[in-house]
Amino acid sequence: MLRRELFKILGAGAVLPVLSPEAFAFFQEAQPAKSYALRTLNPHQNETVVAMIDQIIPATETPGAKGARVNEFIDVILTEWATEEERRNFLDGLAGVDEQSNTLFGKNFVQASSAQQIALLQAMDDVAMSIHYKKVRRSTAETEEERDPQLRGNFFKVFKGITVHGYYTSEIGYSQEMKEQIIPGALHGCTPVPLEKNT
Amino acid sequence: MANTSYDAIIVGSGITGGWAAKELTEKGLNTLVLEAGRPIVPERDYVEHKPVWELKYRNWDDRAVRERTQHVQRQCDYACDEYSSKFFVNDLENPYQTDPGKPFAWIRGRQVGGKSIMWGRQSYRWSDLDFEANARDGIAVDWPIRYADIAPWYDYVEDFAGISGQAEGLPQLPDGKFLPPMEMTCVELDARDAIKKHYGDERMITIGRSAVLTRTHKGRAACHYCGVCHRGCITQSYFSSLNSTLPAAQKTGKLTVRPYSVAHSLIFDSKSRRVTGVRVVDGQTKNSMEFKGRIVFLCAATLESARILLNSATSEFPNGLANSSGELGHNLMDHHMGSGASGNMPGHEEKTTFGNRPNGIYIPRYRNVKTKHKDFIRGYGYQGGGGREGWSRGYSMAGIGVEFKKALKSPGPWGFSLGGFGESLPDHNNYVEVNKDVPDAWGIPTLKIHYQWTPNELAMSRDIAVQAAEMLAAVGAHNIQVDQNITPPGLAIHEMGTARMGRDPKTSVLNEHNQAHDAKNLFVTDGSCMTSASCVNPSLTYMALTARACDFAVSQMKKNEL
């Protein structure tokens, strides 16, 4: 599709810039690995993560965060990106979800009913979203924590942030859900919202 | 054995080195371009269409590696990211020092094309308000040129580079030869009308003037609005050395580009009073070598060019070559930024934008244009824009589930933001010196940078924040957030002034043709030549000065003056 798009644009111009076949190789390579082996999340933690992301961004007419395998992105970030402290906080927070679920419902989060899961996550969201976080640009950040704050602060804020990021930067989130195009091919400054985005 | 003798040697292949290469080769000179970094193959190295899901960290970047090797470079947050950090230097290989508590962010790109690959592309002409500023204020030294001297060269470089923009007839921001302007968004159009109504002729909003093609131009395709120019552009739709000037130079058959050539110093012959060549350390083998040239153009960027000249000291010039004035390395300037404001704009619920515009709006300077401000001299402009928020508002938007997902699918509220770029003053006390004790990875002495904003910049920065908020209120914005803040110098990446032009060899390094007072066949045409800083983005002026200096140099060669 990208290849077709690019040709469309080039065909519209009067000239053809130098383009070699290698230029198009980008569009075909580097597909995500078909199977990913978890490295940080154990099976129970992974099931909890999958249940949570599935409630935060569920499947609708397009796949949700589970279908986009956001749990695998979370595992990559926890394994390779997080500091030891951030990883520990994340896993502690995850264990805390089970604790709360047990207190409220007498069972782990994954065993709770969908309505119970939603109730718990909604309560966590109410707290997390009421906290005001000052936006810090990397150019003015003074500490490493300020430069990369994604895994810092309230657990549910962190969890929701990584879920949103992982989903909308996936091919499913970007192309199927948001219908974004890498090469729009035109610019309109003030144009009607397309029907499919007018929710 | 490879040729080591040329008509002209250019140090650097960025915006000015690329222009010098084009001009000198087209005028028939056999020209060598020395570039410290690696070659760039667009088909291999450009990454503007790589989907974000193919990045391992989804553009959160390889944080640990970046913190270790690019802790300075990654402060350039619009471009030094998981895609484009490869276009910025490794800070471990390229150390420099600053004074405690006085940071300077030195952002560098070493590769064929230099920083022209990642530059912001905003392209504005200076005016006589700028060229007369030092003389009027009795600061530093007077520019040896006026707008009339450079105007035809602005025409010349704009005609080749392709600058999109809107003619407005402002004396403080002269119009150029523009390609069609990019469209403003719904709220930008509203804001433009409201500013006009509220401020009359004093202030105005225009579309940014950008070196991005809005139609096919000189064999290069129109922009396709992928919106991430700083990752490269396979259709060559924005101006960079790689996309424009170097291919033109290549066509002449007179160009040799030598990557991995780290310039160490210039060779000066005290008898003939000429620079005879360039000492180079091979970036890969670390072997030393020399190249000879009849003329030398230093286009290595402001701080690198100063460093090369400081490292070229001789017994006659113990404080650096071409430094009989003592001003080499001094009068370092960068624009100050960080202050501004943002808010939400009402209306237009049913409208949005399409395409990723690699440009914003511009509010030209209005301070000290017609009236005198009580707290500071000179002025500032704003860059900014208005658009609808995207899915990333989901990080902090309440809700989960189907409704949350549905809400994020539609465009968010209209936002509008303004960020100021302010002029800074030339100050002899803002300077660089060579630190022989700290070599870089190639054994070349590095710089110690001493820089501190002057009270004039601090006063101006406060006004930038206050006025941004006032203007947002005037255009009907709500939820206004004010940023009053001044970023560390260097971060505007408009550093300039370390080898200033002037009329008097006693107080300046270069004359009105960018020619060193102390060595007639040496030209310095990057930002180091600047005598004052203006508040507009400087690259277009560097291009025009470079083309003008090349014309002068070749005419002098033809007269056997060089």
Interface residues (C-beta under 8 A of the other chain):
Chain A: L2 L6 I9 L10 A12 G13 A14 V15 P17 L19 S20 E22 A23 F26 F27 A30 Q31 P32 Q55 I56 I57 P58 T60 G64 F73 V76 I77 E80 W81 I118 L121 Q122 D125 D126 M129 Y133 R137 R138 S139 T140 E144 R147 D148 Q150 K157 K160 G161 V164 H165 G166 Y168 T169 S170 E171 G173 Y174 E177 M178 I182 I183 P184 G185 A186 L187 H188 G189 C190 T191 P192 V193 K197 N198 T199
Chain B: P42 E43 R44 V47 H49 K50 P51 V52 W53 E54 K56 Y57 R58 N59 W60 D62 R63 A64 E67 R74 Q75 C76 D77 A105 M182 E183 M184 T185 C186 E188 L189 T216 G219 R220 A221 A222 C223 H224 Y225 C226 I234 T235 Q236 G338 H348 E350 K351 T352 T353 F354 G355 N356 R357 W391 S392 G394 Y395 S396 M397 A398 G399 I400 G401 V402 F404 K405 K406 A407 L408 K409 S410 P411 N485 T487 L491
